[in-house]
Amino acid sequence: MKAPTILIVHHDPMALDLYAGTYSTCLTPAPQVLTATNNADAVRICGKQTVDLLITNITRSAATFGPEQGDGLILLEKIKIQFPSLPVFMATGSVSSEQYQRALELGVDQWFALPEGMPDLIAAVASHFGLQINRS
């Protein structure tokens, strides 16, 4: 079985390292984990290589990246237009009911509230690909 490729989009490089390490150590076979800090890089990666799952949050640092690059809903919309079969999981902290509803309208595949939903997110990724969770 070929290990899946997961793209994680988050504005914080330290968080990306943490997430990448988590998936690499918690799942068997370990997925290939790619990372991007903004929407443009995420779309570019999806266009250059096969990505089996994209995980992003709703809001990233708009002050750093600008609203176009810091909005996970804009990324979700672009991905669902350009790569409609690519599953997108959103894992995010506090959001408004409007943002949540918009994500559903745009076609988000699964939604997780962080930080308490991280175990559920890992389980969903494992289930999505038929991977095993390393419990040790």
N, C-alpha and C positions, 0 to 999 in steps of 0.2 A: 504494500500500500504506500503510495506516494504521500509524503507529508504535505499538508495544506499550507498555503501561503496566506498569512493574515497581515493586513495593513492597519496600523494603529495611527490615528491622527490626534495629536494633542500639542498644545503650544509649549509645554514645559518639557525640555529634553530629559530632565531627571525623572519625571513621571513616565516618559516613553521608555527609558531604561528599566524602570521598575516593572511596567506592564510587559515589556518584551521578555524580561527575565522570568516573570511569573508564568507566562505561557510556555516558555521553553523548559522550565523545570517541573511544572505541574501536569503537563500532558504528554502522553505517549501514543504514537511517536510525536516527538517534539515538532511543532509547526515551524515553518520558516516565518520569521516575524520581520516585517518591513515597517519603517516609521516615517512619518511626515509631520512637520510642525505647522503646516498651513494648507489651505484648500488647493492652491495651484500645484504644489508639490504632490499632493494626494492624487489629483486628477492626472498629472503627468506620469506618476508611477503606474496607475491603472492602465494607462495607454501604452506603456512600454513592456509590461510583463503581466503574466496571469496572476490575478489576485483572487483568492477564493472567498474572502470575507473582509469587510472593512468595518472597523470599530472606531467610532468617534464620539465626541461629546457635543452638546448643543452650543455652548459659548466658549470661545477661547479669547485670548487677550486682544480685543478689538483695538485697544490703545496701541498695541504693538504691531498688529497685522492689518489694521483697518477693518471696517465692517465686512467687506467682501471676503477677506481671508480668515476672519475670526469667527464666522458664523457657521456652525455645523449644519443648520437647516439649508443654507445655500449649498454647502457641499453635498448634502443628501439629495437635493434637487438635481444638481449637476450629474451626480453619479447615476441616479435613476433614469436620467435622459440619455446619457452617453453609454452607460453600462447597465442596462435595465435588469439583467439577470444576476448582477452582483448583490449578494445579501449585505445589508447594512444593519449593524447593531449599534444602538446609541446607549452609552453609559455616561451618565452625567449627574451632577449634584442638583441643586435646586433649580427648578424651571417653572415657568408659569403654565397654567392650564392651556393657554393659547399656543405656547411653544410645543407642548406635548401634542395637542390636537393637530397642529400643522405638521409635525413629524409623521403622525399617522396618515394624514392626507397625502403626504409626499411618498409614502410607501416604506417607512422604516420597518424592518423585519422583526426586530425585537428591541425592547426598551428595558434599561436597568438603572435603578437609582443607586448612586454611589454615596458613600463608601460601603454601605451595608449590603448592597447587591452584588459585590465583587464575587463571592462564592457562586451565586446564581449565574453570573456572566461566564465564569470559568466552566461551570456545568453545562451551560447552553452551547458554548463553543465545542466542548467535548462531544456533546450529543449531536450537534450539527454535522460533525465530521466522523463520528463513530470512534473517537479517541478515548483512551482510558485516562482517568485522573489518578495521578500519583499521590497517595495519601500519606506517605511516610515523611 
